């Protein structure tokens, strides 16, 4: 686990306590360092209260780069902060202080969902593979050239592990809510054509899209 917390003393203490529960942890207070170290760990425990709202930006960056599971933490009790953390891509969000046993249970739950439902880095669905670090997509042995938005959209669908991703979520997280839903339809059709089979992306009428298997 990588613990990202501006309070290094608190983070070191937490890492020590988690170590007693057989969870090895590295600690950093830097968003930049976190971006260099996330590939070394299985999960990130991210304090959203980094200076200048960097916690939210880091969360979005980690999701875009790797899809690594993230548990966000905040000292603010307001619901809006937890919602913003989840919207930024966190898999869970808790309010400090939180008991060690509850935190351990949340870590186990997130990892269990991630390992059972979402493909790992570099893996894909059937003959499709997606590498979020290199931002490359292949179908079989052929590399597929996607635009930035097309890749981000496909990455979200692959991370969902066959689950449905709503149109509103795609619009919010890929396009920051600044474009019409027709934009999503256009990009979905473009990606289907580039992947060579429309069955790669299934439409769930009235809800959104999910990955399929041609």
DRENVEX-521432 format. One record per residue: x negated, y, z negated of N, C-alpha, C in turn; residue in three letters; residue number from 1. Coordinates in Angstrom, 1 decimal. Example, Ala and Ser with C-alpha at 12.3 -4.5 7.8 and 13.67 -1.06 7.14 Angstrom:
BEGIN
-13.2_-5.7_-7.8_-12.3_-4.5_-7.8_-13.2_-3.3_-7.8_ALA_1
-12.8_-2.2_-7.1_-13.7_-1.1_-7.1_-12.9_0.0_-7.9_SER_2
% end
This chain:
BEGIN
-0.8_-1.2_0.0_0.0_0.0_0.0_-0.9_1.2_0.0_UNK_1
-0.4_2.3_0.7_-1.1_3.6_0.7_-0.2_4.5_-0.1_UNK_2
-0.6_5.1_-1.2_0.1_6.0_-2.0_-0.3_7.5_-1.6_UNK_3
0.6_8.2_-1.1_0.3_9.6_-0.6_1.0_10.6_-1.6_UNK_4
0.2_11.2_-2.4_0.7_12.1_-3.5_-0.3_13.2_-3.8_UNK_5
0.2_14.5_-3.8_-0.7_15.6_-4.1_-1.2_15.5_-5.5_UNK_6
-0.6_14.8_-6.4_-1.1_14.7_-7.8_-1.9_13.4_-7.9_UNK_7
-3.2_13.5_-7.7_-4.1_12.3_-7.5_-4.1_11.5_-8.9_UNK_8
-4.1_12.2_-10.0_-4.1_11.5_-11.3_-2.9_10.6_-11.4_UNK_9
-1.7_11.2_-11.1_-0.5_10.4_-11.2_-0.5_9.2_-10.2_UNK_10
-1.0_9.5_-9.0_-1.1_8.5_-8.0_-2.1_7.3_-8.4_UNK_11
-3.2_7.7_-9.0_-4.2_6.7_-9.4_-3.6_5.8_-10.5_UNK_12
-2.8_6.5_-11.4_-2.2_5.7_-12.5_-1.2_4.7_-11.9_UNK_13
-0.4_5.2_-10.9_0.6_4.3_-10.3_-0.1_3.2_-9.6_UNK_14
-1.2_3.5_-8.9_-1.9_2.4_-8.2_-2.4_1.4_-9.2_UNK_15
-2.9_1.8_-10.3_-3.4_0.9_-11.3_-2.2_0.0_-11.9_UNK_16
-1.1_0.6_-12.1_0.1_-0.2_-12.6_0.6_-1.2_-11.5_UNK_17
0.6_-0.7_-10.3_1.0_-1.6_-9.2_0.0_-2.8_-9.1_UNK_18
-1.2_-2.5_-9.3_-2.2_-3.5_-9.2_-2.0_-4.7_-10.2_UNK_19
-1.4_-4.3_-11.4_-1.1_-5.3_-12.4_0.1_-6.2_-11.9_UNK_20
0.8_-5.7_-10.9_1.9_-6.5_-10.3_1.4_-7.1_-8.9_UNK_21
0.1_-7.2_-8.7_-0.5_-7.8_-7.5_-0.2_-7.0_-6.2_UNK_22
0.0_-5.7_-6.4_0.1_-4.8_-5.2_-1.2_-4.0_-5.2_UNK_23
-2.0_-4.2_-4.2_-3.2_-3.4_-4.1_-2.9_-2.1_-3.4_UNK_24
-3.4_-1.0_-3.9_-3.1_0.3_-3.4_-4.3_1.2_-3.2_UNK_25
-4.2_2.0_-2.1_-5.2_3.0_-1.9_-4.4_4.3_-2.1_UNK_26
-5.2_5.4_-2.4_-4.6_6.7_-2.8_-5.2_7.8_-2.0_UNK_27
-4.3_8.7_-1.6_-4.8_9.9_-0.9_-3.8_11.1_-1.2_UNK_28
-4.3_12.3_-1.2_-3.4_13.5_-1.3_-3.3_14.2_0.0_UNK_29
-4.0_13.7_1.0_-4.0_14.4_2.3_-3.2_13.7_3.4_UNK_30
-2.4_14.5_4.0_-1.6_14.0_5.2_-2.5_13.6_6.3_UNK_31
-3.6_14.3_6.5_-4.5_14.0_7.6_-5.2_12.6_7.3_UNK_32
-5.6_12.5_6.1_-6.3_11.2_5.7_-5.3_10.0_5.8_UNK_33
-4.0_10.3_5.5_-3.0_9.2_5.6_-2.8_8.8_7.0_UNK_34
-2.9_9.7_8.0_-2.8_9.4_9.4_-4.0_8.5_9.9_UNK_35
-5.1_8.6_9.2_-6.2_7.8_9.5_-6.3_6.4_8.8_UNK_36
-5.5_6.3_7.7_-5.6_5.1_6.9_-4.4_4.2_6.9_UNK_37
-3.3_4.7_7.6_-2.1_3.9_7.5_-2.2_2.5_8.1_UNK_38
-3.1_2.3_9.1_-3.3_1.0_9.7_-4.0_0.0_8.8_UNK_39
-4.5_0.4_7.7_-5.1_-0.5_6.7_-4.1_-1.1_5.8_UNK_40
-2.9_-0.7_5.8_-2.0_-1.1_4.7_-0.7_-1.7_5.4_UNK_41
0.2_-2.3_4.5_1.5_-2.8_5.0_2.6_-1.9_4.7_UNK_42
2.5_-0.9_3.8_3.6_0.0_3.5_3.0_1.3_2.9_UNK_43
3.8_2.3_3.1_3.3_3.7_2.6_4.3_4.1_1.5_UNK_44
3.8_4.6_0.4_4.6_5.2_-0.6_4.3_6.7_-0.5_UNK_45
5.2_7.5_0.0_5.0_8.9_0.4_5.8_9.9_-0.5_UNK_46
5.0_10.7_-1.2_5.7_11.8_-1.9_6.0_12.9_-0.9_UNK_47
7.3_13.2_-0.8_7.7_14.2_0.1_7.4_15.6_-0.3_UNK_48
7.0_15.8_-1.6_6.7_17.1_-2.1_5.3_17.6_-1.8_UNK_49
4.8_17.2_-0.6_3.5_17.8_-0.2_3.6_19.2_0.1_UNK_50
2.5_20.0_0.1_2.6_21.5_0.4_3.2_21.7_1.7_UNK_51
4.0_22.8_1.8_4.6_23.3_3.1_5.4_22.2_3.8_UNK_52
6.1_21.4_3.0_7.0_20.3_3.5_6.2_19.4_4.5_UNK_53
4.9_19.2_4.2_4.1_18.3_5.0_4.6_16.9_4.9_UNK_54
5.2_16.6_3.7_5.7_15.2_3.5_6.7_14.7_4.6_UNK_55
7.6_15.6_5.0_8.6_15.3_6.0_7.9_15.1_7.4_UNK_56
6.9_16.0_7.7_6.2_16.0_8.9_5.4_14.7_9.0_UNK_57
4.7_14.3_7.9_3.9_13.1_7.9_4.8_11.9_8.1_UNK_58
6.0_11.9_7.4_6.9_10.8_7.6_7.3_10.6_9.0_UNK_59
7.6_11.6_9.7_8.0_11.6_11.1_6.8_11.1_12.0_UNK_60
5.6_11.6_11.7_4.4_11.2_12.4_4.1_9.7_12.3_UNK_61
4.2_9.2_11.0_3.9_7.8_10.8_4.9_6.9_11.5_UNK_62
6.2_7.3_11.5_7.2_6.5_12.3_6.9_6.5_13.7_UNK_63
6.6_7.7_14.3_6.3_7.8_15.7_5.1_7.0_16.1_UNK_64
4.1_7.0_15.3_2.8_6.3_15.6_2.8_4.8_15.4_UNK_65
3.5_4.4_14.4_3.3_3.0_14.0_4.6_2.2_13.6_UNK_66
5.6_2.9_13.1_6.8_2.1_12.6_6.5_1.5_11.3_UNK_67
5.4_1.8_10.6_5.1_1.2_9.3_6.2_1.5_8.3_UNK_68
6.6_0.6_7.5_7.7_0.9_6.5_7.2_2.0_5.5_UNK_69
8.1_2.8_5.1_7.8_4.0_4.3_8.9_4.1_3.2_UNK_70
8.4_4.2_1.9_9.3_4.5_0.8_8.9_6.0_0.4_UNK_71
9.9_6.9_0.5_9.7_8.3_0.2_10.1_8.5_-1.3_UNK_72
9.4_9.4_-1.9_9.7_9.8_-3.3_9.8_11.3_-3.4_UNK_73
10.6_11.8_-4.3_10.8_13.2_-4.5_11.1_13.5_-5.9_UNK_74
10.7_14.6_-6.4_11.1_15.0_-7.8_12.4_15.7_-7.8_UNK_75
12.9_16.1_-6.6_14.1_16.9_-6.6_15.3_16.0_-6.6_UNK_76
16.3_16.2_-7.5_17.4_15.3_-7.6_18.5_15.6_-6.6_UNK_77
18.4_16.7_-5.9_19.5_17.0_-4.9_19.6_15.9_-3.8_UNK_78
20.8_15.6_-3.5_21.0_14.6_-2.4_20.4_15.0_-1.1_UNK_79
20.4_16.2_-0.8_19.9_16.7_0.5_18.5_16.3_0.8_UNK_80
17.6_16.3_-0.3_16.3_15.9_-0.1_16.1_14.4_0.2_UNK_81
16.9_13.6_-0.4_16.9_12.2_-0.1_17.4_11.9_1.3_UNK_82
18.4_12.6_1.7_19.0_12.5_3.1_17.9_12.9_4.1_UNK_83
17.3_14.0_3.8_16.2_14.5_4.8_15.1_13.5_4.9_UNK_84
14.7_12.9_3.8_13.7_11.9_3.8_14.1_10.7_4.7_UNK_85
15.3_10.3_4.5_15.8_9.1_5.4_15.9_9.5_6.8_UNK_86
16.3_10.8_7.1_16.4_11.2_8.5_15.1_11.4_9.1_UNK_87
14.0_11.6_8.3_12.7_11.8_8.8_12.1_10.4_9.1_UNK_88
12.8_9.3_8.7_12.3_8.0_9.1_12.0_7.1_8.0_UNK_89
12.1_7.5_6.7_11.8_6.7_5.6_12.8_5.5_5.5_UNK_90
12.3_4.4_5.1_13.2_3.2_4.9_13.9_3.2_3.6_UNK_91
13.4_3.9_2.7_14.1_4.1_1.4_13.6_5.4_0.8_UNK_92
14.4_5.9_-0.2_14.0_7.2_-0.8_14.4_7.2_-2.2_UNK_93
13.5_7.4_-3.2_13.8_7.4_-4.6_13.4_8.7_-5.2_UNK_94
14.1_9.0_-6.4_13.8_10.2_-7.1_12.9_9.8_-8.3_UNK_95
11.8_10.6_-8.5_11.0_10.4_-9.6_11.6_11.1_-10.8_UNK_96
11.4_10.5_-12.1_10.6_9.3_-12.4_11.5_8.1_-12.1_UNK_97
10.8_7.0_-11.6_11.4_5.8_-11.3_10.6_4.7_-12.1_UNK_98
11.3_3.7_-12.6_10.7_2.6_-13.4_9.9_1.8_-12.5_UNK_99
8.8_1.2_-13.0_7.9_0.4_-12.2_8.6_-0.8_-11.7_UNK_100
9.4_-1.5_-12.5_10.1_-2.7_-12.0_11.1_-2.4_-10.9_UNK_101
11.8_-1.2_-11.0_12.6_-0.8_-9.9_11.8_-0.5_-8.6_UNK_102
10.7_0.2_-8.8_9.9_0.5_-7.6_9.4_-0.8_-7.0_UNK_103
8.9_-1.7_-7.8_8.4_-3.0_-7.2_9.5_-3.7_-6.5_UNK_104
10.7_-3.7_-7.0_11.9_-4.3_-6.3_12.2_-3.6_-5.0_UNK_105
12.1_-2.3_-5.0_12.3_-1.6_-3.7_11.2_-1.9_-2.7_UNK_106
10.0_-2.0_-3.1_8.9_-2.3_-2.2_9.2_-3.7_-1.6_UNK_107
9.5_-4.6_-2.5_9.8_-6.0_-2.0_10.9_-6.0_-1.0_UNK_108
12.0_-5.2_-1.3_13.2_-5.2_-0.4_12.9_-4.6_0.9_UNK_109
12.1_-3.5_1.0_11.8_-2.9_2.2_10.9_-3.8_3.1_UNK_110
9.9_-4.4_2.4_9.0_-5.3_3.2_9.7_-6.5_3.7_UNK_111
10.7_-7.0_2.9_11.5_-8.2_3.3_12.3_-7.8_4.5_UNK_112
13.0_-6.7_4.5_13.8_-6.2_5.7_12.9_-6.0_6.9_UNK_113
11.7_-5.4_6.7_10.8_-5.1_7.8_10.3_-6.4_8.4_UNK_114
9.9_-7.3_7.6_9.3_-8.5_8.2_10.3_-9.4_8.8_UNK_115
11.5_-9.4_8.4_12.6_-10.2_9.0_13.3_-9.6_10.2_UNK_116
13.3_-8.3_10.2_14.1_-7.6_11.3_13.4_-6.8_12.3_UNK_117
12.2_-6.3_12.0_11.5_-5.4_12.9_10.2_-6.1_13.4_UNK_118
9.9_-5.9_14.7_8.7_-6.5_15.2_7.4_-5.8_14.7_UNK_119
6.3_-6.4_14.5_5.1_-5.8_14.1_4.5_-4.9_15.2_UNK_120
3.5_-4.1_14.8_2.8_-3.3_15.8_2.3_-4.1_16.9_UNK_121
2.5_-3.7_18.1_2.0_-4.4_19.3_2.9_-5.5_19.7_UNK_122
3.9_-5.9_18.9_4.8_-6.9_19.3_6.0_-6.4_20.0_UNK_123
6.9_-7.3_20.5_8.0_-6.8_21.2_9.2_-7.8_21.2_UNK_124
10.1_-7.6_22.2_11.2_-8.5_22.3_11.1_-9.3_23.5_UNK_125
11.0_-10.6_23.4_10.9_-11.5_24.6_9.7_-11.2_25.3_UNK_126
9.8_-10.8_26.6_8.6_-10.5_27.4_8.2_-9.1_27.4_UNK_127
8.8_-8.3_26.5_8.5_-6.9_26.4_7.6_-6.6_25.2_UNK_128
6.5_-5.9_25.4_5.6_-5.5_24.2_5.5_-4.0_24.2_UNK_129
5.4_-3.5_23.0_5.3_-2.0_22.8_4.2_-1.8_21.8_UNK_130
3.2_-1.0_22.1_2.1_-0.6_21.2_2.3_0.8_20.8_UNK_131
2.8_1.1_19.6_3.1_2.5_19.2_1.8_3.3_19.0_UNK_132
0.7_2.7_18.7_-0.6_3.5_18.5_-1.1_4.0_19.9_UNK_133
-1.2_3.0_20.9_-1.7_3.4_22.2_-0.6_4.0_23.0_UNK_134
0.7_3.9_22.5_1.9_4.3_23.3_1.9_3.7_24.7_UNK_135
1.9_2.4_24.7_1.9_1.6_25.9_3.0_0.6_25.8_UNK_136
3.7_0.4_27.0_4.7_-0.6_27.1_4.4_-1.5_28.2_UNK_137
4.6_-2.8_28.0_4.4_-3.8_29.1_5.6_-4.8_29.1_UNK_138
5.9_-5.2_30.3_6.9_-6.3_30.5_6.1_-7.4_31.2_UNK_139
5.9_-8.5_30.5_5.0_-9.5_31.0_3.6_-8.9_31.1_UNK_140
3.0_-9.0_32.3_1.7_-8.5_32.5_1.6_-7.1_33.1_UNK_141
2.8_-6.6_33.4_2.9_-5.3_34.1_3.1_-4.1_33.1_UNK_142
2.3_-3.1_33.2_2.4_-1.9_32.3_3.5_-1.0_32.9_UNK_143
4.3_-0.5_32.0_5.4_0.4_32.4_5.1_1.8_31.9_UNK_144
5.2_2.7_32.9_4.9_4.1_32.6_6.2_4.8_32.1_UNK_145
6.2_5.3_30.9_7.3_6.0_30.4_7.0_7.4_30.0_UNK_146
7.9_8.3_30.1_7.7_9.7_29.6_7.7_9.7_28.1_UNK_147
7.3_10.8_27.4_7.2_10.8_26.0_8.5_10.5_25.3_UNK_148
9.6_11.1_25.8_10.9_10.9_25.2_11.4_9.5_25.5_UNK_149
11.1_9.0_26.6_11.5_7.6_26.9_10.8_6.6_26.0_UNK_150
9.5_6.9_25.8_8.8_6.0_24.8_9.4_6.1_23.4_UNK_151
9.6_7.3_23.0_10.1_7.5_21.6_11.5_6.8_21.4_UNK_152
12.3_6.9_22.4_13.6_6.3_22.4_13.5_4.8_22.3_UNK_153
12.7_4.2_23.2_12.5_2.8_23.2_11.9_2.3_21.9_UNK_154
10.9_3.0_21.4_10.3_2.7_20.1_11.3_2.6_19.0_UNK_155
12.3_3.5_18.9_13.3_3.4_17.9_14.1_2.2_18.1_UNK_156
14.5_1.8_19.3_15.3_0.7_19.6_14.5_-0.6_19.2_UNK_157
13.3_-0.7_19.5_12.5_-1.9_19.2_12.3_-2.0_17.7_UNK_158
12.1_-0.9_17.0_12.0_-0.9_15.5_13.2_-1.4_14.8_UNK_159
14.4_-1.2_15.5_15.6_-1.6_14.9_15.8_-3.1_14.9_UNK_160
14.9_-3.8_15.6_14.9_-5.3_15.5_16.2_-5.9_16.0_UNK_161
16.9_-5.4_17.0_18.2_-5.9_17.4_19.4_-5.2_16.8_UNK_162
19.1_-4.4_15.8_20.2_-3.6_15.3_20.6_-2.5_16.2_UNK_163
21.8_-1.9_15.9_22.3_-0.8_16.8_21.8_0.5_16.3_UNK_164
21.3_1.3_17.2_20.9_2.7_16.9_21.9_3.6_17.5_UNK_165
22.5_4.4_16.7_23.6_5.3_17.1_23.1_6.4_18.1_UNK_166
24.0_6.8_18.9_23.6_7.9_19.8_23.3_9.2_19.0_UNK_167
24.0_9.4_18.0_23.7_10.6_17.2_22.3_10.6_16.5_UNK_168
21.9_9.4_16.1_20.6_9.2_15.5_19.5_9.4_16.6_UNK_169
19.7_8.9_17.8_18.7_9.1_18.8_18.6_10.6_19.2_UNK_170
19.8_11.2_19.3_19.8_12.6_19.6_19.1_13.5_18.5_UNK_171
19.3_13.1_17.3_18.7_13.8_16.2_17.2_13.6_16.1_UNK_172
16.8_12.4_16.2_15.4_12.0_15.9_14.4_12.1_17.1_UNK_173
15.0_11.9_18.3_14.1_12.0_19.4_14.2_13.4_20.1_UNK_174
15.4_14.0_20.1_15.5_15.3_20.7_15.8_16.4_19.7_UNK_175
15.7_16.1_18.4_15.9_17.1_17.4_17.3_17.7_17.5_UNK_176
18.2_17.0_18.1_19.6_17.5_18.2_19.8_18.6_19.1_UNK_177
18.8_18.9_20.0_18.9_20.1_20.8_19.4_19.8_22.2_UNK_178
19.8_18.6_22.6_20.3_18.3_23.9_21.6_17.6_23.8_UNK_179
22.3_17.5_24.9_23.6_16.9_25.0_23.4_15.4_25.0_UNK_180
24.5_14.7_24.8_24.5_13.2_24.8_24.3_12.7_26.2_UNK_181
24.6_13.5_27.2_24.3_13.1_28.6_22.8_12.9_28.8_UNK_182
22.0_13.6_28.0_20.5_13.4_28.1_20.2_12.0_27.7_UNK_183
20.8_11.5_26.7_20.5_10.1_26.2_20.9_9.1_27.3_UNK_184
22.0_9.3_27.9_22.5_8.4_29.0_21.5_8.4_30.1_UNK_185
21.0_9.5_30.5_20.0_9.7_31.6_18.8_8.9_31.3_UNK_186
18.3_9.1_30.1_17.0_8.5_29.7_17.2_6.9_29.5_UNK_187
18.3_6.5_29.0_18.5_5.1_28.9_18.5_4.4_30.3_UNK_188
19.2_5.0_31.2_19.3_4.5_32.6_17.9_4.5_33.2_UNK_189
17.1_5.5_33.0_15.7_5.6_33.5_14.9_4.5_32.9_UNK_190
14.9_4.3_31.6_14.1_3.2_31.0_14.6_1.8_31.5_UNK_191
15.9_1.6_31.6_16.3_0.3_32.1_15.7_0.1_33.5_UNK_192
15.8_1.1_34.4_15.2_0.9_35.7_13.7_0.6_35.7_UNK_193
13.0_1.3_34.8_11.5_1.1_34.7_11.2_-0.3_34.1_UNK_194
12.0_-0.8_33.2_11.8_-2.1_32.6_12.2_-3.2_33.6_UNK_195
12.9_-2.8_34.6_13.2_-3.8_35.7_14.5_-4.6_35.5_UNK_196
15.2_-4.4_34.4_16.4_-5.1_34.1_17.3_-4.3_33.1_UNK_197
18.5_-4.0_33.5_19.4_-3.2_32.6_19.7_-3.9_31.3_UNK_198
19.5_-5.3_31.3_19.9_-6.0_30.1_18.9_-5.8_28.9_UNK_199
17.8_-5.1_29.2_16.8_-4.8_28.1_17.5_-3.9_27.0_UNK_200
18.3_-3.0_27.5_19.0_-2.1_26.5_20.5_-2.3_26.7_UNK_201
21.1_-2.8_25.6_22.6_-3.0_25.6_23.3_-1.8_25.1_UNK_202
24.4_-1.5_25.7_25.3_-0.4_25.2_26.3_-1.0_24.3_UNK_203
26.4_-0.4_23.1_27.5_-0.8_22.1_28.5_0.3_22.2_UNK_204
29.6_0.0_22.9_30.6_1.1_23.2_31.0_1.8_22.0_UNK_205
31.0_3.1_22.1_31.4_4.0_21.0_30.5_4.2_19.9_UNK_206
29.3_3.5_19.9_28.4_3.6_18.8_27.0_4.0_19.3_UNK_207
26.3_3.2_20.1_25.0_3.5_20.6_24.4_2.4_21.4_UNK_208
23.1_2.1_21.1_22.4_1.1_21.9_21.6_0.1_21.0_UNK_209
21.2_-1.0_21.6_20.3_-1.9_20.9_19.6_-2.7_21.9_UNK_210
18.5_-3.3_21.5_17.6_-4.1_22.4_18.3_-5.4_22.8_UNK_211
18.2_-5.8_24.0_18.8_-7.0_24.5_17.7_-8.0_25.0_UNK_212
18.1_-9.1_25.5_17.2_-10.1_26.1_17.7_-10.5_27.4_UNK_213
17.0_-10.1_28.5_17.4_-10.4_29.9_17.4_-11.9_30.1_UNK_214
% end
